[in-house]
Amino acid sequence: MKRSDLTFTAILIPLDFLMLMVAGMVAYFLRFTALASVRPVIFEIPFTKFFVWSAFVALFFIVILALSGLYSIGFTRIQNEVQRIFTACSTAIMLVVVFIFFRQELFTSRFIIIAIWLLSIVSLVIGRGLLRYIRALLFKYGIGIHPVALIGPAERCTMFANDFAAHPGYGYRIAGTFDSFSDQAKARLAEDIKKKNIDEIIVVDPSLPRSILENIAAFALYLHVPLRYAADVVSAKRLAMTMLAGIPLIEIKRTKLEGWGRISKRLFDIIISLFLIILLFPVILLIALLVAIDSRGPVIYKNIRVGQRGLFAVYKFRYMHINYCTGPGYDSTGAAEKLQQELVKNQSVRKGPVFKVLNDPRRTRVGRFLEKTSLDELPQLFNVLLGTMSLVGPRPHMPQEVAGYDIKHHGLFSVKPGITGLAQISGRSDLNFDDEARLDLFYIENWSPYVDLIILLKTPFAVLMRKSRV
């Protein structure tokens, strides 16, 4: 373990305590000084008493932060750290409120509680951000950086080397690469480790035989250096261990969207979709009227897609002439389906099982505008409310597309499809199918409420910046 890692981890505790105290003092002066003229103070707390009270609360916050894994040694991504800070501060302030309630303390300032909660999150993020910045500057000058050895094929070593170079904040420098664990490699590794030229080994070949991996592990243990192993097939975040008959069993979870994750995402979908339906209801009515005036046929087009539980109808504003609509209830003669196949063959701009017809002649005048702006997808908010879709998730798939999928792509059906998703904000129309599927599978494996929120916030900008293809 590098001394700099221990030093920066140790600094975190007094730094967090200091930032929490700053948050408490700012909340106090906001309420009893800045806002006193706006909202008169009914029950004033002496500053000395509040300072002592804040110190105890800050120590309690530190305990919750520690239980949330925020003082573990090693690199963590900033997104994960912010999410953990938010969760830990929310838990801590909730427990403080419960304590005040059961103590029947005379504490009437709700503003102080809310301000401390928000300011604690902000101050902790700022404090840790500054520490990260200082550490990144030290890494830039080679202070505290980890020289590592990579063992694996040349292309995978290059991939890791490029990633480390692009993210200097990781604090890693490639000090040597080895395509195998030969006797020559062992001798060179042993010499470099003894000279402190290498302080960690990373095996980047997930197909390495177990016997060789065990030899590398024994070698690393003998020379007192950490060993890490890169796995491609199974994400560590999807592993859970249980005991059965005294034997540890490893379960490969499909996604974190199981259990409470699934419940919280569903509640979020209901609340936000209902809010958006109410907010956008005048727009929805106006578009429905324009579609009805522009061409004959139903306003809503029920497009059959494949979701988590099989076939279901995706609601969209009809953007095609009715005689060109495909699917049950529309194309009784099969002529529309035949035309679609011809257009896909001659005018599709996407490769693989997924198609995108360029200059689609089947669209109505209003339909061109709706598809270009994605306003045709507004009725999918009702899909979300009914539970057949989610606000964020993989793209809903057509049955004819699914027929061409490989077995690895069926992992896309482990969660509900979404109105928007990681592929959509990453330029879906410009991605090939494999890249789109890879992004959606990454989302499924790495889901979090924070990820959903970021995707939702980026979606309007992705729609506005989308290249026009009409």
Secondary structure, DSSP 8 states (H G I E B T S, - for coil): --HHHHHHHHHHHHHHHHHHHHHHHHHHHIIIIISTTTS--SS---HHHHHHHHHHHHHHHHHHHHHTTTT-SS---HHHHHHHHHHHHHHHHHHHHHHHHHHT-----HHHHHHHHHHHHHHHHHHHHHHHHHHHHHHHTTSS-EEEEEES-HHHHHHHHHHHHH-GGG-EEEEEEESS--HHHHHHHHHHHHTTS--EEEE--TT--HHHHHHHHHHHHHHT--EEE--SSS-GGGEEEEEETTEEEEEE-S-S-STHHHHHHHHHHHHHHHHHHHHHHHHHHHHHHHHHHHSSS-SEEEEEEEETTEEEEEEEE--B-GGG--STTT-SSSHHHHHHHHHHHHHB---SS---BTT-TTB-HHHHHHHHHTGGGTTHHHHHHHTSSEEESS--B-HHHHTT--GGGGGGGGS--EEE-TTGGGTGGGS-HHHHHHHHHHHHHT--HHHHHHHHHHHHHHHHHS----
